[in-house]
Amino acid sequence: MQDMMVLLAHGSRDERWAQTFRTMTQSLCQDKQNIRLAFMELNSPSLEDVTKEAVKLGYQSLTVLPLFLAKGKHLDKDIPQQLAVLESSLGITTTLLPPIGEQPELALAVHQIIKRYHAE
């Protein structure tokens, strides 16, 4: 079985913030059964909830794509620690990808947005 892809957002007490990520990922998560949105903290579903769901569905590994613009304490320390706990407690393997801010496709998307709003 393929692994599950987890699109991991930070989380916020402001529900409008979380809704932005739900809207952005909704069609992708509906189209692909092995892609889920999760939040590191403050919103649902949590990374732990999504990981438990993946195990229940028979997945043995997760690939986590952080919907973060840059690395910082969360990606260097907090999220790897969360994943280590989940691996140990649930017997699943995880791969943490670089954040979307380091992905070349994001630069292309920003370029397209600039072209749309700032014609030369």
PAPA-304291 format. One record per atom (N, C-alpha, C, CB): residue number from 1; atom name; x, y, z negated. Coordinates in steps of 0.02 Angstrom, whole numbers, plus 50000, padded with zeros to 5 digits. Each point is the difference from the previous one (the first is absolute). Glycine has a CB too. Example, Ala and Ser with C-alpha at 12.3 -4.5 7.8 and 13.67 -1.06 7.14 Angstrom:
BEGIN
+-----+------+-------+-------+-------+
|   n | atom |     x |     y |     z |
+-----+------+-------+-------+-------+
|   1 |    N | 50660 | 49716 | 49610 |
|   1 |   CA | 49955 | 50059 | 50000 |
|   1 |    C | 50045 | 50060 | 50000 |
|   1 |   CB | 49905 | 49941 | 49938 |
|   2 |    N | 50077 | 50112 | 50098 |
|   2 |   CA | 50042 | 50059 | 49997 |
|   2 |    C | 49961 | 50055 | 49963 |
|   2 |   CB | 50059 | 49968 | 50108 |
+-----+------+-------+-------+-------+
END
This chain:
BEGIN
+-----+------+-------+-------+-------+
|   n | atom |     x |     y |     z |
+-----+------+-------+-------+-------+
|   1 |    N | 50042 | 49941 | 50000 |
|   1 |   CA | 49958 | 50059 | 50000 |
|   1 |    C | 50045 | 50062 | 50000 |
|   1 |   CB | 49907 | 49938 | 49938 |
|   2 |    N | 50072 | 50111 | 50100 |
|   2 |   CA | 50035 | 50065 | 50003 |
|   2 |    C | 50000 | 50032 | 49930 |
|   2 |   CB | 49967 | 50015 | 50121 |
|   3 |    N | 50078 | 50033 | 49870 |
|   3 |   CA | 49998 | 50035 | 49936 |
|   3 |    C | 49947 | 50054 | 50002 |
|   3 |   CB | 50122 | 49976 | 49981 |
|   4 |    N | 49864 | 50052 | 49962 |
|   4 |   CA | 49953 | 50056 | 49995 |
|   4 |    C | 50040 | 50064 | 50000 |
|   4 |   CB | 49914 | 49930 | 49937 |
|   5 |    N | 50063 | 50119 | 50101 |
|   5 |   CA | 50030 | 50066 | 50002 |
|   5 |    C | 49960 | 50045 | 49952 |
|   5 |   CB | 50040 | 49985 | 50120 |
|   6 |    N | 49997 | 50046 | 49834 |
|   6 |   CA | 49968 | 50045 | 49952 |
|   6 |    C | 50024 | 50071 | 50016 |
|   6 |   CB | 49994 | 49910 | 49910 |
|   7 |    N | 49958 | 50133 | 50103 |
|   7 |   CA | 50014 | 50071 | 50011 |
|   7 |    C | 49993 | 50033 | 49932 |
|   7 |   CB | 49958 | 50000 | 50122 |
|   8 |    N | 50098 | 50021 | 49849 |
|   8 |   CA | 50002 | 50022 | 49931 |
|   8 |    C | 50003 | 50076 | 49994 |
|   8 |   CB | 50055 | 49892 | 49969 |
|   9 |    N | 49892 | 50137 | 50005 |
|   9 |   CA | 49999 | 50072 | 49986 |
|   9 |    C | 50013 | 50010 | 49926 |
|   9 |   CB | 49918 | 50021 | 50095 |
|  10 |    N | 50100 | 50041 | 49887 |
|  10 |   CA | 50017 | 50015 | 49931 |
|  10 |    C | 49939 | 49994 | 49954 |
|  10 |   CB | 50091 | 50076 | 50040 |
|  11 |    N | 49860 | 49965 | 49971 |
|  11 |   CA | 49941 | 50004 | 49957 |
|  11 |    C | 49995 | 50070 | 49970 |
|  11 |   CB | 50008 | 49877 | 49973 |
|  12 |    N | 49931 | 50143 | 50010 |
|  12 |   CA | 49988 | 50067 | 49973 |
|  12 |    C | 49936 | 50001 | 49960 |
|  12 |   CB | 50062 | 50051 | 50097 |
|  13 |    N | 49934 | 49994 | 49855 |
|  13 |   CA | 49938 | 50009 | 49963 |
|  13 |    C | 49947 | 50034 | 50044 |
|  13 |   CB | 50066 | 50007 | 49893 |
|  14 |    N | 49956 | 50026 | 50160 |
|  14 |   CA | 49955 | 50034 | 50046 |
|  14 |    C | 49976 | 49950 | 50052 |
|  14 |   CB | 50060 | 50111 | 49982 |
|  15 |    N | 49876 | 49871 | 50015 |
|  15 |   CA | 49972 | 49950 | 50044 |
|  15 |    C | 50005 | 50020 | 50074 |
|  15 |   CB | 49923 | 49966 | 49908 |
|  16 |    N | 50077 | 50100 | 50106 |
|  16 |   CA | 50007 | 50022 | 50070 |
|  16 |    C | 50067 | 49979 | 50028 |
|  16 |   CB | 49926 | 50098 | 49976 |
|  17 |    N | 50125 | 49902 | 49982 |
|  17 |   CA | 50066 | 49979 | 50022 |
|  17 |    C | 49997 | 49926 | 50021 |
|  17 |   CB | 50056 | 50084 | 49924 |
|  18 |    N | 49916 | 49875 | 50034 |
|  18 |   CA | 49996 | 49928 | 50014 |
|  18 |    C | 49957 | 49987 | 50062 |
|  18 |   CB | 50014 | 49975 | 49878 |
|  19 |    N | 49934 | 50064 | 50131 |
|  19 |   CA | 49956 | 49990 | 50058 |
|  19 |    C | 50037 | 50013 | 50065 |
|  19 |   CB | 49902 | 50034 | 49930 |
|  20 |    N | 50146 | 50011 | 50070 |
|  20 |   CA | 50041 | 50012 | 50060 |
|  20 |    C | 50033 | 49935 | 50022 |
|  20 |   CB | 50020 | 50119 | 49964 |
|  21 |    N | 50008 | 49843 | 49990 |
|  21 |   CA | 50034 | 49938 | 50017 |
|  21 |    C | 49949 | 49946 | 50019 |
|  21 |   CB | 50093 | 50030 | 49922 |
|  22 |    N | 49850 | 49969 | 50046 |
|  22 |   CA | 49948 | 49951 | 50019 |
|  22 |    C | 49977 | 50013 | 50072 |
|  22 |   CB | 49963 | 49990 | 49880 |
|  23 |    N | 50026 | 50073 | 50136 |
|  23 |   CA | 49979 | 50017 | 50068 |
|  23 |    C | 50054 | 49984 | 50051 |
|  23 |   CB | 49927 | 50091 | 49953 |
|  24 |    N | 50135 | 49926 | 50031 |
|  24 |   CA | 50056 | 49990 | 50046 |
|  24 |    C | 50010 | 49925 | 50015 |
|  24 |   CB | 50054 | 50104 | 49955 |
|  25 |    N | 49933 | 49853 | 49998 |
|  25 |   CA | 50015 | 49929 | 50009 |
|  25 |    C | 49938 | 49957 | 50012 |
|  25 |   CB | 50098 | 50017 | 49927 |
|  26 |    N | 49843 | 50012 | 50070 |
|  26 |   CA | 49938 | 49961 | 50003 |
|  26 |    C | 49994 | 49955 | 50061 |
|  26 |   CB | 49947 | 50092 | 49937 |
|  27 |    N | 50062 | 49936 | 50123 |
|  27 |   CA | 49991 | 49959 | 50060 |
|  27 |    C | 50053 | 49945 | 50004 |
|  27 |   CB | 49949 | 50099 | 50059 |
|  28 |    N | 50112 | 49916 | 49922 |
|  28 |   CA | 50053 | 49951 | 50001 |
|  28 |    C | 49985 | 49942 | 49953 |
|  28 |   CB | 50082 | 50090 | 50030 |
|  29 |    N | 49896 | 49927 | 49909 |
|  29 |   CA | 49985 | 49948 | 49950 |
|  29 |    C | 49939 | 49959 | 50021 |
|  29 |   CB | 50050 | 50072 | 49910 |
|  30 |    N | 49903 | 49959 | 50125 |
|  30 |   CA | 49940 | 49963 | 50023 |
|  30 |    C | 50017 | 49953 | 50058 |
|  30 |   CB | 49928 | 50095 | 49963 |
|  31 |    N | 50117 | 49928 | 50080 |
|  31 |   CA | 50018 | 49961 | 50060 |
|  31 |    C | 50045 | 49940 | 49984 |
|  31 |   CB | 49988 | 50104 | 50067 |
|  32 |    N | 50053 | 49903 | 49883 |
|  32 |   CA | 50049 | 49948 | 49983 |
|  32 |    C | 49986 | 49973 | 49930 |
|  32 |   CB | 50086 | 50054 | 50075 |
|  33 |    N | 49902 | 49882 | 49921 |
|  33 |   CA | 49984 | 49970 | 49935 |
|  33 |    C | 50059 | 49997 | 49953 |
|  33 |   CB | 49915 | 49933 | 50058 |
|  34 |    N | 50146 | 50074 | 49969 |
|  34 |   CA | 50059 | 49994 | 49957 |
|  34 |    C | 50032 | 50068 | 49985 |
|  34 |   CB | 50019 | 49886 | 50048 |
|  35 |    N | 49943 | 50168 | 49956 |
|  35 |   CA | 50025 | 50067 | 49982 |
|  35 |    C | 49953 | 50029 | 49948 |
|  35 |   CB | 50051 | 50017 | 50115 |
|  36 |    N | 49979 | 50009 | 49831 |
|  36 |   CA | 49960 | 50030 | 49946 |
|  36 |    C | 50033 | 50065 | 49978 |
|  36 |   CB | 49960 | 49886 | 49962 |
|  37 |    N | 49999 | 50160 | 50016 |
|  37 |   CA | 50023 | 50061 | 49967 |
|  37 |    C | 50001 | 49988 | 49926 |
|  37 |   CB | 49953 | 50074 | 50092 |
|  38 |    N | 50100 | 49949 | 49875 |
|  38 |   CA | 50006 | 49995 | 49927 |
|  38 |    C | 50029 | 50066 | 49974 |
|  38 |   CB | 50015 | 49873 | 50004 |
|  39 |    N | 49975 | 50139 | 49932 |
|  39 |   CA | 50027 | 50059 | 49968 |
|  39 |    C | 50047 | 49980 | 49944 |
|  39 |   CB | 49896 | 50065 | 50030 |
|  40 |    N | 50158 | 49972 | 49964 |
|  40 |   CA | 50049 | 49986 | 49948 |
|  40 |    C | 49971 | 50013 | 49931 |
|  40 |   CB | 50092 | 50030 | 50079 |
|  41 |    N | 49867 | 50023 | 49916 |
|  41 |   CA | 49969 | 50017 | 49935 |
|  41 |    C | 49940 | 50044 | 50012 |
|  41 |   CB | 50111 | 49992 | 49942 |
|  42 |    N | 49847 | 50013 | 50008 |
|  42 |   CA | 49944 | 50048 | 49996 |
|  42 |    C | 49940 | 49987 | 50045 |
|  42 |   CB | 50086 | 50079 | 49969 |
|  43 |    N | 49919 | 49878 | 50082 |
|  43 |   CA | 49944 | 49984 | 50044 |
|  43 |    C | 49995 | 49926 | 50010 |
|  43 |   CB | 50013 | 50110 | 50057 |
|  44 |    N | 49931 | 49869 | 49970 |
|  44 |   CA | 49988 | 49929 | 50015 |
|  44 |    C | 49994 | 49991 | 50075 |
|  44 |   CB | 49942 | 49984 | 49890 |
|  45 |    N | 50079 | 49960 | 50134 |
|  45 |   CA | 50029 | 49943 | 49964 |
|  45 |    C | 50074 | 50013 | 49984 |
|  45 |   CB | 49918 | 49923 | 50056 |
|  46 |    N | 50103 | 50048 | 49889 |
|  46 |   CA | 50070 | 50006 | 49980 |
|  46 |    C | 50042 | 49951 | 50040 |
|  46 |   CB | 49966 | 50037 | 49884 |
|  47 |    N | 50100 | 49973 | 50114 |
|  47 |   CA | 50046 | 49953 | 50031 |
|  47 |    C | 49990 | 49930 | 49970 |
|  47 |   CB | 50083 | 50094 | 50021 |
|  48 |    N | 49908 | 49903 | 49914 |
|  48 |   CA | 49989 | 49935 | 49967 |
|  48 |    C | 49936 | 49967 | 50025 |
|  48 |   CB | 50061 | 50043 | 49898 |
|  49 |    N | 49884 | 49996 | 50107 |
|  49 |   CA | 49937 | 49972 | 50024 |
|  49 |    C | 50007 | 49971 | 50071 |
|  49 |   CB | 49938 | 50082 | 49928 |
|  50 |    N | 50094 | 49956 | 50116 |
|  50 |   CA | 50009 | 49977 | 50069 |
|  50 |    C | 50044 | 49939 | 50003 |
|  50 |   CB | 49985 | 50117 | 50041 |
|  51 |    N | 50067 | 49881 | 49917 |
|  51 |   CA | 50044 | 49942 | 49999 |
|  51 |    C | 49963 | 49938 | 49975 |
|  51 |   CB | 50098 | 50075 | 49980 |
|  52 |    N | 49862 | 49933 | 49968 |
|  52 |   CA | 49960 | 49943 | 49975 |
|  52 |    C | 49951 | 49976 | 50054 |
|  52 |   CB | 50011 | 50044 | 49882 |
|  53 |    N | 49960 | 50002 | 50154 |
|  53 |   CA | 49954 | 49982 | 50055 |
|  53 |    C | 50038 | 49961 | 50054 |
|  53 |   CB | 49929 | 50102 | 49976 |
|  54 |    N | 50131 | 49921 | 50041 |
|  54 |   CA | 50040 | 49966 | 50051 |
|  54 |    C | 50014 | 49928 | 49979 |
|  54 |   CB | 50052 | 50110 | 50033 |
|  55 |    N | 49968 | 49880 | 49904 |
|  55 |   CA | 50014 | 49933 | 49976 |
|  55 |    C | 49938 | 49957 | 50003 |
|  55 |   CB | 50089 | 50045 | 49924 |
|  56 |    N | 49854 | 49983 | 50056 |
|  56 |   CA | 49936 | 49963 | 50002 |
|  56 |    C | 49983 | 49978 | 50071 |
|  56 |   CB | 49961 | 50066 | 49900 |
|  57 |    N | 50057 | 49977 | 50149 |
|  57 |   CA | 49986 | 49985 | 50070 |
|  57 |    C | 50051 | 49953 | 50031 |
|  57 |   CB | 49945 | 50111 | 50009 |
|  58 |    N | 50107 | 49871 | 49953 |
|  58 |   CA | 50049 | 49952 | 50024 |
|  58 |    C | 50064 | 50030 | 50028 |
|  58 |   CB | 49906 | 49929 | 50024 |
|  59 |    N | 50102 | 50137 | 49971 |
|  59 |   CA | 50062 | 50031 | 50024 |
|  59 |    C | 50056 | 49986 | 49950 |
|  59 |   CB | 49936 | 50090 | 50060 |
|  60 |    N | 50123 | 49899 | 49966 |
|  60 |   CA | 50058 | 49986 | 49957 |
|  60 |    C | 50050 | 50057 | 50000 |
|  60 |   CB | 49984 | 49879 | 50022 |
|  61 |    N | 50006 | 50170 | 50022 |
|  61 |   CA | 50046 | 50057 | 50002 |
|  61 |    C | 49963 | 50064 | 50019 |
|  61 |   CB | 50094 | 49922 | 50030 |
|  62 |    N | 49933 | 50133 | 49946 |
|  62 |   CA | 49974 | 50066 | 50015 |
|  62 |    C | 50055 | 50043 | 50031 |
|  62 |   CB | 49917 | 49991 | 49905 |
|  63 |    N | 50064 | 50049 | 50143 |
|  63 |   CA | 50044 | 50053 | 50025 |
|  63 |    C | 49967 | 50065 | 49980 |
|  63 |   CB | 50044 | 49929 | 50098 |
|  64 |    N | 49993 | 50113 | 49867 |
|  64 |   CA | 49972 | 50062 | 49972 |
|  64 |    C | 50029 | 50059 | 50039 |
|  64 |   CB | 49986 | 49948 | 49885 |
|  65 |    N | 49969 | 50091 | 50146 |
|  65 |   CA | 50019 | 50060 | 50036 |
|  65 |    C | 49978 | 50060 | 49957 |
|  65 |   CB | 49990 | 49943 | 50114 |
|  66 |    N | 50057 | 50092 | 49854 |
|  66 |   CA | 49982 | 50058 | 49959 |
|  66 |    C | 49977 | 50058 | 50044 |
|  66 |   CB | 50082 | 49963 | 49912 |
|  67 |    N | 49860 | 50063 | 50074 |
|  67 |   CA | 49974 | 50059 | 50035 |
|  67 |    C | 50026 | 50063 | 49964 |
|  67 |   CB | 49896 | 49937 | 50039 |
|  68 |    N | 50170 | 50065 | 49954 |
|  68 |   CA | 50036 | 50054 | 49967 |
|  68 |    C | 50043 | 50033 | 50054 |
|  68 |   CB | 50000 | 49941 | 49886 |
|  69 |    N | 50013 | 50124 | 50107 |
|  69 |   CA | 50042 | 50034 | 50048 |
|  69 |    C | 50074 | 49989 | 49988 |
|  69 |   CB | 49911 | 50085 | 50012 |
|  70 |    N | 50108 | 49906 | 49926 |
|  70 |   CA | 50071 | 49993 | 49984 |
|  70 |    C | 50010 | 49955 | 49940 |
|  70 |   CB | 50022 | 50113 | 50048 |
|  71 |    N | 50039 | 49862 | 49946 |
|  71 |   CA | 50018 | 49961 | 49941 |
|  71 |    C | 50009 | 50046 | 49940 |
|  71 |   CB | 50055 | 49912 | 50072 |
|  72 |    N | 49931 | 50061 | 49872 |
|  72 |   CA | 50010 | 50033 | 49936 |
|  72 |    C | 49997 | 49947 | 49946 |
|  72 |   CB | 49950 | 50110 | 50042 |
|  73 |    N | 50037 | 49911 | 49897 |
|  73 |   CA | 49999 | 49954 | 49943 |
|  73 |    C | 49951 | 49942 | 50011 |
|  73 |   CB | 50032 | 50096 | 49926 |
|  74 |    N | 49910 | 49919 | 50101 |
|  74 |   CA | 49950 | 49947 | 50008 |
|  74 |    C | 50025 | 49945 | 50047 |
|  74 |   CB | 49909 | 50084 | 49980 |
|  75 |    N | 50121 | 49936 | 50076 |
|  75 |   CA | 50023 | 49949 | 50048 |
|  75 |    C | 50067 | 49969 | 49980 |
|  75 |   CB | 49939 | 50062 | 50088 |
|  76 |    N | 50101 | 49974 | 49874 |
|  76 |   CA | 50063 | 49973 | 49978 |
|  76 |    C | 49994 | 49955 | 49939 |
|  76 |   CB | 50054 | 50100 | 50046 |
|  77 |    N | 49897 | 49915 | 49911 |
|  77 |   CA | 49996 | 49964 | 49937 |
|  77 |    C | 49931 | 49971 | 49985 |
|  77 |   CB | 50089 | 50075 | 49959 |
|  78 |    N | 49860 | 49967 | 50039 |
|  78 |   CA | 49934 | 49979 | 49975 |
|  78 |    C | 49968 | 49946 | 50043 |
|  78 |   CB | 49985 | 50114 | 49955 |
|  79 |    N | 50012 | 49896 | 50110 |
|  79 |   CA | 49967 | 49951 | 50043 |
|  79 |    C | 50039 | 49935 | 50003 |
|  79 |   CB | 49952 | 50094 | 50068 |
|  80 |    N | 50115 | 49907 | 49940 |
|  80 |   CA | 50037 | 49936 | 49996 |
|  80 |    C | 49987 | 49962 | 49935 |
|  80 |   CB | 50087 | 50051 | 50074 |
|  81 |    N | 49907 | 49986 | 49870 |
|  81 |   CA | 49985 | 49967 | 49936 |
|  81 |    C | 49931 | 49969 | 50001 |
|  81 |   CB | 50075 | 50080 | 49941 |
|  82 |    N | 49875 | 49957 | 50086 |
|  82 |   CA | 49932 | 49972 | 50005 |
|  82 |    C | 50001 | 49936 | 50043 |
|  82 |   CB | 49951 | 50116 | 49987 |
|  83 |    N | 50084 | 49887 | 50069 |
|  83 |   CA | 50003 | 49942 | 50044 |
|  83 |    C | 50035 | 49941 | 49968 |
|  83 |   CB | 50000 | 50077 | 50097 |
|  84 |    N | 50053 | 49936 | 49864 |
|  84 |   CA | 50035 | 49946 | 49966 |
|  84 |    C | 49954 | 49965 | 49949 |
|  84 |   CB | 50108 | 50062 | 50015 |
|  85 |    N | 49852 | 49976 | 49950 |
|  85 |   CA | 49953 | 49971 | 49951 |
|  85 |    C | 49948 | 49958 | 50037 |
|  85 |   CB | 50017 | 50098 | 49922 |
|  86 |    N | 49957 | 49928 | 50134 |
|  86 |   CA | 49949 | 49963 | 50038 |
|  86 |    C | 50030 | 49936 | 50029 |
|  86 |   CB | 49941 | 50108 | 50027 |
|  87 |    N | 50120 | 49896 | 49998 |
|  87 |   CA | 50033 | 49940 | 50027 |
|  87 |    C | 50006 | 49947 | 49945 |
|  87 |   CB | 50063 | 50070 | 50083 |
|  88 |    N | 49960 | 49951 | 49859 |
|  88 |   CA | 50011 | 49954 | 49945 |
|  88 |    C | 49935 | 49970 | 49974 |
|  88 |   CB | 50101 | 50065 | 49970 |
|  89 |    N | 49849 | 49977 | 50022 |
|  89 |   CA | 49937 | 49976 | 49969 |
|  89 |    C | 49955 | 49963 | 50049 |
|  89 |   CB | 50007 | 50094 | 49922 |
|  90 |    N | 49997 | 49922 | 50143 |
|  90 |   CA | 49954 | 49970 | 50049 |
|  90 |    C | 50033 | 49953 | 50049 |
|  90 |   CB | 49932 | 50102 | 49988 |
|  91 |    N | 50135 | 49892 | 50009 |
|  91 |   CA | 50035 | 49954 | 50045 |
|  91 |    C | 49997 | 50021 | 50073 |
|  91 |   CB | 49975 | 49911 | 49919 |
|  92 |    N | 50026 | 50152 | 50094 |
|  92 |   CA | 49996 | 50026 | 50068 |
|  92 |    C | 50066 | 50036 | 50016 |
|  92 |   CB | 49873 | 50012 | 49994 |
|  93 |    N | 50146 | 49991 | 50069 |
|  93 |   CA | 50059 | 50038 | 50019 |
|  93 |    C | 49978 | 50066 | 50031 |
|  93 |   CB | 50067 | 49894 | 50018 |
|  94 |    N | 49974 | 50158 | 49974 |
|  94 |   CA | 49983 | 50065 | 50026 |
|  94 |    C | 50059 | 50031 | 50037 |
|  94 |   CB | 49918 | 50016 | 49906 |
|  95 |    N | 50065 | 50025 | 50143 |
|  95 |   CA | 50050 | 50040 | 50036 |
|  95 |    C | 49976 | 50072 | 49998 |
|  95 |   CB | 50033 | 49902 | 50076 |
|  96 |    N | 50010 | 50142 | 49899 |
|  96 |   CA | 49984 | 50071 | 49996 |
|  96 |    C | 50034 | 50035 | 50059 |
|  96 |   CB | 49989 | 49995 | 49873 |
|  97 |    N | 49971 | 50033 | 50171 |
|  97 |   CA | 50026 | 50036 | 50058 |
|  97 |    C | 50019 | 50071 | 49982 |
|  97 |   CB | 49930 | 49928 | 50075 |
|  98 |    N | 50109 | 50106 | 49967 |
|  98 |   CA | 50013 | 50071 | 49990 |
|  98 |    C | 49934 | 50039 | 50006 |
|  98 |   CB | 50118 | 49988 | 50045 |
|  99 |    N | 49877 | 50069 | 49922 |
|  99 |   CA | 49937 | 50039 | 50003 |
|  99 |    C | 49986 | 50025 | 50070 |
|  99 |   CB | 50018 | 50035 | 49882 |
| 100 |    N | 49919 | 49983 | 50131 |
| 100 |   CA | 49981 | 50023 | 50067 |
| 100 |    C | 50039 | 50062 | 50021 |
| 100 |   CB | 49887 | 49952 | 49982 |
| 101 |    N | 50135 | 50088 | 49970 |
| 101 |   CA | 50039 | 50060 | 50016 |
| 101 |    C | 50066 | 49984 | 50033 |
| 101 |   CB | 49945 | 50056 | 49906 |
| 102 |    N | 50079 | 49883 | 50085 |
| 102 |   CA | 50063 | 49978 | 50031 |
| 102 |    C | 49989 | 49961 | 50065 |
| 102 |   CB | 50051 | 49998 | 49886 |
| 103 |    N | 49886 | 49992 | 50132 |
| 103 |   CA | 49985 | 49963 | 50060 |
| 103 |    C | 50000 | 50047 | 50060 |
| 103 |   CB | 49931 | 49916 | 49934 |
| 104 |    N | 50103 | 50067 | 50121 |
| 104 |   CA | 50004 | 50045 | 50057 |
| 104 |    C | 49932 | 50017 | 50031 |
| 104 |   CB | 50112 | 49953 | 50022 |
| 105 |    N | 49840 | 50004 | 49971 |
| 105 |   CA | 49934 | 50013 | 50028 |
| 105 |    C | 49966 | 50060 | 49967 |
| 105 |   CB | 49989 | 49879 | 50025 |
| 106 |    N | 50026 | 50134 | 49911 |
| 106 |   CA | 49970 | 50057 | 49967 |
| 106 |    C | 50025 | 50065 | 50031 |
| 106 |   CB | 49991 | 49934 | 49894 |
| 107 |    N | 50073 | 50069 | 50123 |
| 107 |   CA | 50027 | 50060 | 50033 |
| 107 |    C | 49965 | 50012 | 50066 |
| 107 |   CB | 50111 | 49981 | 49945 |
| 108 |    N | 49874 | 49965 | 50092 |
| 108 |   CA | 49963 | 50007 | 50063 |
| 108 |    C | 49930 | 50027 | 49988 |
| 108 |   CB | 50067 | 49906 | 50048 |
| 109 |    N | 49900 | 50070 | 49900 |
| 109 |   CA | 49933 | 50025 | 49984 |
| 109 |    C | 50002 | 50074 | 49981 |
| 109 |   CB | 49968 | 49885 | 49961 |
| 110 |    N | 50081 | 50135 | 50000 |
| 110 |   CA | 50007 | 50070 | 49982 |
| 110 |    C | 50011 | 50042 | 50063 |
| 110 |   CB | 50047 | 49969 | 49887 |
| 111 |    N | 49994 | 50006 | 50158 |
| 111 |   CA | 50013 | 50035 | 50063 |
| 111 |    C | 49935 | 50010 | 50039 |
| 111 |   CB | 50116 | 49951 | 50004 |
| 112 |    N | 49842 | 49998 | 49999 |
| 112 |   CA | 49936 | 50004 | 50035 |
| 112 |    C | 49953 | 50051 | 49968 |
| 112 |   CB | 50013 | 49881 | 50035 |
| 113 |    N | 49987 | 50122 | 49900 |
| 113 |   CA | 49958 | 50048 | 49964 |
| 113 |    C | 50024 | 50071 | 50015 |
| 113 |   CB | 49977 | 49916 | 49909 |
| 114 |    N | 50088 | 50094 | 50090 |
| 114 |   CA | 50028 | 50066 | 50015 |
| 114 |    C | 49981 | 50021 | 50071 |
| 114 |   CB | 50096 | 49979 | 49920 |
| 115 |    N | 49909 | 49976 | 50127 |
| 115 |   CA | 49982 | 50015 | 50070 |
| 115 |    C | 49926 | 50019 | 50005 |
| 115 |   CB | 50089 | 49921 | 50040 |
| 116 |    N | 49869 | 50046 | 49922 |
| 116 |   CA | 49928 | 50015 | 50003 |
| 116 |    C | 49985 | 50070 | 49974 |
| 116 |   CB | 49976 | 49878 | 49986 |
| 117 |    N | 50058 | 50143 | 49961 |
| 117 |   CA | 49984 | 50064 | 49968 |
| 117 |    C | 50047 | 50058 | 50020 |
| 117 |   CB | 49955 | 49934 | 49907 |
| 118 |    N | 50101 | 50049 | 50125 |
| 118 |   CA | 50048 | 50053 | 50015 |
| 118 |    C | 50027 | 49990 | 50071 |
| 118 |   CB | 50031 | 50009 | 49878 |
| 119 |    N | 49929 | 50010 | 50169 |
| 119 |   CA | 50021 | 49995 | 50070 |
| 119 |    C | 50051 | 50054 | 50015 |
| 119 |   CB | 49889 | 49951 | 50034 |
| 120 |    N | 50163 | 50031 | 50003 |
| 120 |   CA | 50051 | 50050 | 50019 |
| 120 |    C | 49986 | 50027 | 50068 |
| 120 |   CB | 50084 | 49943 | 49929 |
+-----+------+-------+-------+-------+
END
